[in-house]
Amino acid sequence: MEDIKKALKEVPSLLLTLFVIAIVTMNLLANKSINLSVDWLALDCGIIVSWLSFMTMDIIVKKFGAKTSIIVSIVALLVSLLVSVLLFVGASIPGAWSESFVENGDIINNALNATFAGSWYVVFGSSIAFLTSSVVNNVLNEWIGNQIQKKNFTEFALRSYISTGIGQFVDNLVFALIVSLNFFGWNLLQCFTCALTGAIVELLFEVIFSPFGYLIVKNWND
């Protein structure tokens, strides 16, 4: 408990809030797939914010260490699970969503209830995947940083890009093996291919926004 209190006290509340929001919205947006012209790449709208959760972890590791980042990741995951429970309760309450007051409204209402309530295996798979990938990302990020003597943007970028790329791959693969393989009818090749290609796309967001992460760390140190 002391480690948890220390971690929550050290990490700025705004950064922690952004982290939690990123995880909650990432899981919700993951319900919508993106239409693509190729069948070997499967992406969902969760990629809009998934980079933010990994960049937040990279910032925390850089400033406070891997242990603190892992603790914060677990706390954020627990909050996300609480939100999932609340959404499930809200979707289970009899009533109609505003978007369903149209023709064939019952179909739309049922679809919205199912979307917000979620499936237990999706929540379970995404939780295990995120927890596993966060440990991999945080530990690897800290280890790479310890190997580089000169602390500048290049050091921040290298540790962030490598750990994020591997962490995102692990996240996608674990989710695919738990959920997509067993419930969506994917084969192993699809799981590995989509985990790799998805990680590459998500890493591009990290590359684009990493200068902002470095500025945050630099301002703290100054």
ABEGO torsion letter per residue (X at the ends): XAAAAAAAAABBAAAAAAAAAAAAAAAAAAABBBBBABAABBBBAAAAAAAAAAAAAAAAAAAAEAAAAAAAAAAAAAAAAAAAAAAAAAAABBEBBAAABBBGAAAAAAAAAAAAAEBAAAAAAAAAAAAAAAAAAAAAAAAAAAABABBBAAAAAAAAAAAAAAAAAAAAAAAAAAAAAAAAGBBAAAAAAAAAAAAAAAAAAAAAAAAAAAAAAAAAAX
